[in-house]
Amino acid sequence: MKDDLAFKDICFFNNGKPTDRQLQFDPTNDQPVNPAALDAWADRAAINVGWAIFDYLKTEGSAGKWQPAKNECEKVYPIRQAQ
């Protein structure tokens, strides 16, 4: 999953939309349009990320289904021996 898709899917789950005016920044001063709404969104996004990690550990991790690290491609694509 691409990082930007994970961000969108997890952080915005039951937490507004990326186009919500209250979550935007004012281009004239680079300040949030509604700081309280942005703080509330960030709190909910953190809860969503925590829940996603918990759920992954509970379901995939406890079943031993760990995703290979970026330097473990041989687990996904085993090296075939020449015959």
Helices and strands as residue ranges (DSSP letters): H 3-6, I 7-11, G 21-23, E 25-26, E 31-32, H 35-56, I 57-61, H 73-76
